Amino acid sequence: MNNMSGSLAQYTEIYWGWPIAFYLFLAGLSAGASIVAVLISNKFGKDNYYFKAAALIAPVAIILGLALLVLDLGKPLSFYWILLLYNFDSVMSIGVALLLVYTPLSVIYAIGAFKNEIAMLKISLFDALANLASKLSGLLGVLLFILGIGVGAYTGFLLSAAHKIALWNTPVLPLLFLVSGLSCAGAFTLLLGVLKDEKRAQNQTAHFLLKFDFLAIIVEFLLIVALFMVVKGASASGAQSVANALSANSLGLMFYIGVIGLGMAVPIILDLSVLKVHDFKREFAVLNAILVICGVFLLRYYIVYAGQIFI
């Protein structure tokens, strides 16, 4: 049997499938969005389409991700036990504790971001909550920035705890997932902001996000190279895993075309094209954002599946 190519069905059974890859994607997107929201707020203020988009993405993404995770783990009605029984030797328990603080804070921060919109509802309870959240936005921003780094890195630590899987068992993976989450969050924020900002009144913020995403993609690519080099140099089995994962199988082609080509190389070209000219090219920005988002999801999918298939 040729382990370098062929059908993926010939390899090991998949225990963590696409729902876990999607959860890791959503958690990373949420963490990155919190950080991006704080950066935009500090640089351009809170009366900004892009800030509000990032502030909204953070709670929505993490809530959807946690719902998906609970359903995938099975016995959703018994999931509350993981909130009561902690084992801080377990990466999952540490992650749950982190998310238990991060998730409500991201919701409160988003409420503060939409203070003016909530005031239009003329519901006194909601208005009072939004005013309080807005007053605490400075403190909440600091906390979310720190927690966002923790949640973004946790998505990688969750996989790296599996010591028998060479592609996961590396300290590079948490950093890669954190940076790719930032890249995805920058792109998602850009996409929502550009679609809302039809008059291009806030091009400065859009250009900031394009530069941010450009740098994040470069760092992400370097971390992918570092990941494979570290795994390859760790052991003979690791070297074989890397060789198999990067071969011309269906996952390998998805990695080269989807992650590296469409998800990184094309967005870099589009970023340079948009940033080079004075006139902001809205269509290029939208295409760039969509490709980055898809590329980051495919990276998560690839890491989850390749790690289990090519042990």
PyMOL commands that set and color helices and strands:
alter all, ss='L'
color gray80, all
select helices_A, chain A and resi 8-10+18-44+49-73+76-78+81-84+91-113+115-119+124-135+137-160+172-196+203-234+236-245+250-276+282-309
alter helices_A, ss='H'
color red, helices_A
deselect
rebuild
show_as cartoon
